[in-house]
Amino acid sequence: MIRRWFTPALCALLLLAPGSLTAASAAEAPSPAAAPLRVLTRNLYLGADLAPVLAATSPSALVAAVTTVYANVQATDFPERADALADEIAEGDPHLVGLQEAVLWRSQTPAGPGSATHVEYDFLQILLDKLAARGKHYEAVATVTVGSDFEAPRSLPGGGLQDIRLTDRDVLLARTDLPARNFSVANPQAAVFQSHVEICAPASPGCAARIRIERGWVGADATVRGRTARVVTTHLEPASPAVRLQQAGELLAGPLNTALPAVLLGDLNSAPGTPPHNAFLTAGFTDAWTATRPRNPGFTCCQDADLLNTTSHLTQRIDYVLFRGKIAARASDRVGEAQADRTPSGLWPSDHAGVWSLLQLR
């Protein structure tokens, strides 16, 4: 997988800034001629398609849907996938990683009053542990809890019911092993968008109850060799183009409204040329992918819900690295999109491919 981090453009830059992409970078002296910032955006995939749960029209249908969905979460085996995801990060050593769907699955047995608290899968902690096992040092510098923090019962194989609780999070990871003179992070921020969708609560007759589906963003100011940029990651609403555009506007009026150079990482759920993507370009952002790979479609979405499709089904580009200000894109590529990236049991690392970019702070 290392080969995809070292494209010809990247190798050319290495000639200008020797050692900037190796493990030896921690010992480099600051250089006034180069301030490379390596970033990665990665949707981890929560493990299943929630559509059957959201479409349930009765309590029995809800239990059946949750049972099916959670079985898919177990089958898509995040601990196994996290090995592949950690390899992607470890091999590229990005300074910052924007994570979407860094979910927390919890349970309560038997089902009953109160909230489920027993941790079944903490995607964030599992990934951090896998990175630490590879000698890589990252921490979550900003986290936002989004979604509806949904909980509902499933049938247990031996009988009875168990509550299953899903909590969604967006996270910004940063390296912690570099000297402050080479790389540091400050001013962490996180917020939930005001714009959101509301849907009928599953198994709610006549839509008597509704739930709010929220999205958010996290960010921080990253300084590389004396040059600072604001880096924000987000996951825009997939179900409503209007809400998606409003959320893009909130980003532009909020954390991206800065005199600093700015970088936006994330799953924007927006194809090139659609209103949210165009809103960022109109506001002065450049798409790092088209700047560096103009003849490559760079599809990032989506593999099958069970992640077992033998041929890749990536047919859309909705994951991005965008930048504005005194920044130049030197290289971009995808991770997790090749057959060689699949896990030993045949799972894709995620239903999305990740996108990385090497940016030069000028």
C-alpha positions as CSV (number, residue, x, y, z in Angstrom):
1,M,0.0,0.0,0.0
2,I,3.0,2.3,0.5
3,R,3.2,2.6,-3.3
4,R,0.1,4.8,-3.4
5,W,1.6,7.3,-1.0
6,F,4.7,7.6,-3.2
7,T,3.4,8.7,-6.6
8,P,5.7,10.5,-9.1
9,A,4.6,13.9,-7.8
10,L,5.4,12.8,-4.3
11,C,8.8,11.6,-5.3
12,A,9.6,14.9,-7.0
13,L,8.7,16.7,-3.8
14,L,10.9,14.4,-1.8
15,L,13.9,15.6,-3.9
16,L,13.1,19.1,-2.8
17,A,12.5,18.1,0.9
18,P,14.5,15.0,1.7
19,G,13.1,12.8,4.4
20,S,9.9,14.8,4.7
21,L,7.7,11.7,4.3
22,T,9.7,9.2,6.3
23,A,9.8,8.1,9.9
24,A,12.9,10.2,10.3
25,S,10.8,13.3,9.9
26,A,10.6,13.6,13.7
27,A,14.3,14.6,13.8
28,E,14.2,17.1,10.9
29,A,15.3,20.6,11.4
30,P,12.7,23.2,10.4
31,S,13.2,24.4,6.8
32,P,12.0,27.8,5.6
33,A,11.7,26.4,2.1
34,A,9.2,23.6,2.8
35,A,6.2,23.1,5.1
36,P,4.5,19.8,3.9
37,L,1.2,18.9,5.5
38,R,0.0,15.3,4.9
39,V,-3.8,14.8,5.5
40,L,-6.2,11.9,5.1
41,T,-10.0,11.7,5.1
42,R,-11.5,8.3,6.0
43,N,-15.1,7.2,6.4
44,L,-14.8,4.1,8.6
45,Y,-18.3,2.7,7.8
46,L,-20.5,2.1,10.8
47,G,-20.9,-1.5,9.7
48,A,-24.3,-1.8,8.2
49,D,-27.0,0.0,6.2
50,L,-29.5,1.5,8.7
51,A,-32.3,1.8,6.1
52,P,-34.2,-1.3,7.3
53,V,-34.3,0.1,10.9
54,L,-35.5,3.5,9.8
55,A,-38.2,1.9,7.6
56,A,-39.7,-0.3,10.4
57,T,-43.4,0.3,10.8
58,S,-44.1,-1.8,13.9
59,P,-42.4,-2.9,17.1
60,S,-41.9,-6.4,15.7
61,A,-40.5,-5.1,12.4
62,L,-38.1,-2.9,14.4
63,V,-36.8,-5.8,16.4
64,A,-36.3,-7.8,13.2
65,A,-34.6,-5.0,11.5
66,V,-32.2,-4.2,14.4
67,T,-31.4,-8.0,14.6
68,T,-30.5,-8.0,10.9
69,V,-28.5,-4.8,11.0
70,Y,-26.5,-5.7,14.1
71,A,-25.7,-9.1,12.6
72,N,-24.2,-7.2,9.6
73,V,-22.2,-5.0,12.0
74,Q,-20.7,-8.2,13.5
75,A,-20.1,-9.7,10.1
76,T,-18.3,-6.7,8.8
77,D,-15.9,-7.1,11.7
78,F,-14.4,-3.7,12.5
79,P,-11.5,-5.1,14.5
80,E,-10.3,-7.0,11.4
81,R,-11.0,-4.0,9.1
82,A,-9.2,-1.7,11.6
83,D,-6.0,-3.6,10.9
84,A,-6.2,-2.6,7.2
85,L,-7.2,1.0,8.2
86,A,-4.3,1.3,10.6
87,D,-1.9,0.0,7.9
88,E,-3.1,2.8,5.6
89,I,-2.4,5.4,8.2
90,A,0.8,3.8,9.5
91,E,2.3,3.6,6.0
92,G,1.5,7.2,5.1
93,D,2.1,8.9,8.4
94,P,-0.3,11.8,7.8
95,H,-0.1,14.6,10.2
96,L,-3.9,14.8,10.5
97,V,-6.7,12.2,9.8
98,G,-10.4,13.2,9.5
99,L,-12.6,10.3,10.5
100,Q,-16.3,10.0,9.8
101,E,-18.5,7.3,11.2
102,A,-16.1,6.6,14.1
103,V,-19.1,5.0,15.9
104,L,-19.7,3.5,19.3
105,W,-21.9,0.4,19.5
106,R,-23.2,-0.4,23.0
107,S,-25.6,-2.9,24.4
108,Q,-27.8,-3.7,27.4
109,T,-28.8,-7.2,28.3
110,P,-31.7,-7.8,28.8
111,A,-33.4,-5.0,27.0
112,G,-35.2,-2.6,29.4
113,P,-35.3,0.9,30.8
114,G,-32.3,3.2,30.7
115,S,-29.5,3.6,28.2
116,A,-27.2,0.8,27.0
117,T,-23.6,1.3,28.4
118,H,-21.8,-1.9,27.7
119,V,-19.3,-1.2,24.9
120,E,-19.4,-3.7,22.1
121,Y,-17.3,-1.8,19.5
122,D,-15.6,1.5,20.0
123,F,-14.3,2.2,16.5
124,L,-12.1,5.1,17.6
125,Q,-10.4,3.3,20.4
126,I,-10.0,0.1,18.3
127,L,-8.3,2.1,15.6
128,L,-6.0,4.0,18.0
129,D,-5.0,0.7,19.6
130,K,-4.1,-0.8,16.2
131,L,-2.0,2.3,15.4
132,A,-0.2,2.1,18.8
133,A,0.5,-1.6,18.1
134,R,2.3,-0.4,15.0
135,G,4.4,2.1,16.9
136,K,2.3,5.1,15.6
137,H,1.3,7.9,17.9
138,Y,-2.0,9.6,17.3
139,E,-4.7,11.1,19.5
140,A,-8.2,12.5,19.0
141,V,-7.7,16.3,19.2
142,A,-11.4,17.1,18.5
143,T,-14.5,14.9,18.5
144,V,-18.2,15.7,17.9
145,T,-21.1,13.3,18.7
146,V,-23.6,13.5,15.9
147,G,-26.7,11.6,14.8
148,S,-29.6,10.6,17.1
149,D,-27.8,8.3,19.5
150,F,-30.3,5.7,18.6
151,E,-31.2,2.6,20.7
152,A,-33.6,-0.3,20.0
153,P,-33.9,-4.0,20.8
154,R,-32.7,-7.0,18.9
155,S,-33.4,-10.7,19.3
156,L,-30.7,-12.7,20.9
157,P,-29.7,-16.1,19.3
158,G,-30.7,-17.9,22.5
159,G,-33.9,-16.0,23.1
160,G,-34.8,-12.8,24.7
161,L,-34.0,-9.2,23.7
162,Q,-30.9,-7.0,24.0
163,D,-30.8,-3.2,23.5
164,I,-28.4,-2.0,20.9
165,R,-27.3,1.6,21.0
166,L,-25.5,3.4,18.2
167,T,-23.6,6.7,18.8
168,D,-22.0,8.4,15.7
169,R,-18.9,10.6,15.9
170,D,-16.6,12.7,13.7
171,V,-13.0,12.9,14.9
172,L,-9.8,14.7,14.0
173,L,-6.7,12.6,14.7
174,A,-3.3,14.2,15.0
175,R,0.2,12.9,15.3
176,T,1.8,13.3,18.7
177,D,5.3,12.1,18.0
178,L,6.8,15.1,16.2
179,P,8.7,18.0,17.9
180,A,6.6,21.1,18.3
181,R,8.9,23.0,16.0
182,N,7.9,20.7,13.2
183,F,4.2,20.1,13.9
184,S,1.7,21.2,16.6
185,V,-2.1,21.5,16.9
186,A,-4.0,24.2,18.8
187,N,-7.5,25.7,19.1
188,P,-9.6,22.5,18.8
189,Q,-13.2,23.1,17.9
190,A,-16.3,21.0,17.5
191,A,-20.0,21.8,16.8
192,V,-23.2,20.3,15.6
193,F,-24.9,21.9,12.6
194,Q,-28.1,23.9,13.1
195,S,-29.4,22.5,9.8
196,H,-30.6,19.0,10.1
197,V,-33.3,16.5,9.0
198,E,-36.1,15.1,11.0
199,I,-37.6,11.7,10.2
200,C,-40.4,9.6,11.6
201,A,-39.2,7.5,14.5
202,P,-39.1,3.8,13.5
203,A,-42.3,1.9,14.5
204,S,-44.1,5.2,15.2
205,P,-47.7,4.8,14.0
206,G,-48.7,7.8,11.8
207,C,-45.3,9.4,12.5
208,A,-46.5,10.3,15.9
209,A,-42.9,10.6,17.1
210,R,-40.0,12.1,15.2
211,I,-36.2,11.9,15.6
212,R,-33.6,14.5,14.7
213,I,-30.6,13.4,12.6
214,E,-27.8,15.7,13.2
215,R,-24.4,16.2,11.6
216,G,-21.4,18.2,12.7
217,W,-17.8,19.2,12.2
218,V,-14.5,19.2,14.1
219,G,-11.3,21.2,13.5
220,A,-8.1,22.6,14.8
221,D,-5.3,24.9,13.8
222,A,-2.2,22.9,12.6
223,T,1.2,24.5,12.5
224,V,3.9,22.9,10.3
225,R,7.4,24.5,10.6
226,G,6.0,27.8,11.5
227,R,3.1,27.9,9.1
228,T,-0.4,27.5,10.3
229,A,-3.6,26.3,8.6
230,R,-7.1,25.6,9.9
231,V,-8.1,22.0,9.2
232,V,-11.7,21.0,9.5
233,T,-13.4,17.6,8.9
234,T,-17.1,16.9,8.4
235,H,-19.7,14.5,7.2
236,L,-22.6,16.2,5.5
237,E,-26.2,15.0,5.5
238,P,-26.8,12.3,2.8
239,A,-30.6,12.3,2.8
240,S,-31.4,16.0,1.9
241,P,-29.6,18.1,-0.8
242,A,-31.1,21.2,0.7
243,V,-29.9,20.5,4.2
244,R,-26.5,19.4,2.8
245,L,-26.1,22.8,1.1
246,Q,-27.1,24.6,4.3
247,Q,-24.5,22.7,6.2
248,A,-21.9,23.7,3.7
249,G,-22.9,27.3,4.2
250,E,-22.6,26.9,8.0
251,L,-19.0,25.7,7.5
252,L,-18.2,28.6,5.3
253,A,-19.7,31.1,7.7
254,G,-18.2,29.3,10.7
255,P,-14.9,27.5,11.1
256,L,-13.8,28.1,7.5
257,N,-14.4,31.9,7.9
258,T,-10.8,32.5,8.8
259,A,-7.8,34.5,7.6
260,L,-5.8,31.4,8.0
261,P,-5.2,29.0,5.1
262,A,-7.9,26.4,5.4
263,V,-8.3,22.7,4.6
264,L,-11.6,20.8,4.6
265,L,-11.5,17.0,4.8
266,G,-14.6,14.9,4.7
267,D,-17.4,12.9,3.3
268,L,-19.5,15.7,1.7
269,N,-22.0,13.3,0.1
270,S,-21.8,15.6,-2.9
271,A,-20.5,14.8,-6.4
272,P,-18.3,17.3,-8.2
273,G,-20.4,20.0,-9.7
274,T,-23.3,19.7,-7.3
275,P,-24.4,22.7,-5.2
276,P,-22.4,22.0,-2.0
277,H,-19.2,21.2,-3.9
278,N,-19.7,24.3,-6.1
279,A,-20.3,26.4,-2.9
280,F,-16.9,25.6,-1.6
281,L,-15.3,26.3,-5.0
282,T,-17.1,29.6,-5.3
283,A,-15.8,30.5,-1.8
284,G,-12.2,30.1,-3.1
285,F,-11.5,26.5,-2.3
286,T,-9.5,24.2,-4.6
287,D,-10.2,20.5,-5.0
288,A,-6.9,18.8,-4.3
289,W,-7.9,15.7,-6.3
290,T,-8.7,17.6,-9.5
291,A,-5.7,19.8,-9.0
292,T,-3.3,16.8,-8.9
293,R,-5.3,14.0,-10.8
294,P,-7.4,15.9,-13.3
295,R,-7.8,12.8,-15.6
296,N,-8.7,10.3,-12.9
297,P,-12.3,10.1,-11.7
298,G,-11.2,9.2,-8.2
299,F,-14.3,7.4,-7.2
300,T,-14.7,6.9,-3.4
301,C,-18.1,5.4,-2.8
302,C,-19.5,2.8,-2.3
303,Q,-18.9,-0.9,-1.7
304,D,-21.7,-3.3,-0.8
305,A,-23.1,-3.1,2.7
306,D,-21.6,-6.5,3.6
307,L,-18.2,-5.4,2.2
308,L,-17.8,-8.7,0.4
309,N,-18.3,-7.7,-3.2
310,T,-15.4,-9.2,-5.2
311,T,-15.2,-6.4,-7.7
312,S,-15.1,-2.8,-6.6
313,H,-18.4,-0.9,-6.8
314,L,-16.9,2.6,-6.3
315,T,-18.7,4.7,-8.8
316,Q,-19.0,8.2,-7.1
317,R,-16.6,10.7,-5.8
318,I,-18.0,12.2,-2.6
319,D,-14.9,12.3,-0.3
320,Y,-12.6,15.3,-0.6
321,V,-9.6,17.3,0.4
322,L,-10.3,20.9,-0.3
323,F,-8.0,23.9,0.5
324,R,-7.9,27.6,0.3
325,G,-5.2,30.3,0.8
326,K,-1.5,29.9,0.8
327,I,-1.5,26.2,0.1
328,A,-0.5,24.1,-2.9
329,A,-1.5,20.5,-3.6
330,R,1.5,18.4,-4.5
331,A,-0.1,14.9,-4.7
332,S,-3.3,13.0,-4.0
333,D,-4.4,9.5,-4.1
334,R,-6.8,7.0,-2.6
335,V,-6.4,4.2,-0.1
336,G,-8.6,1.1,0.5
337,E,-9.8,0.9,-3.1
338,A,-7.5,-1.9,-4.4
339,Q,-8.1,-5.6,-4.2
340,A,-4.8,-5.9,-2.3
341,D,-6.4,-3.7,0.5
342,R,-9.1,-6.3,1.4
343,T,-8.8,-8.1,4.7
344,P,-7.8,-11.8,5.0
345,S,-11.5,-12.7,5.1
346,G,-12.3,-10.7,2.0
347,L,-13.8,-7.5,3.5
348,W,-13.1,-4.1,2.1
349,P,-11.6,-1.8,4.8
350,S,-14.7,0.4,4.5
351,D,-17.6,1.0,2.1
352,H,-15.6,4.2,1.1
353,A,-12.1,4.7,-0.2
354,G,-10.0,7.2,1.7
355,V,-8.4,10.2,0.1
356,W,-5.0,11.6,1.1
357,S,-3.2,14.7,0.0
358,L,0.2,16.1,0.4
359,L,-0.2,19.9,0.8
360,Q,2.5,22.5,0.8
361,L,1.9,25.5,3.2
362,R,3.5,28.3,1.3
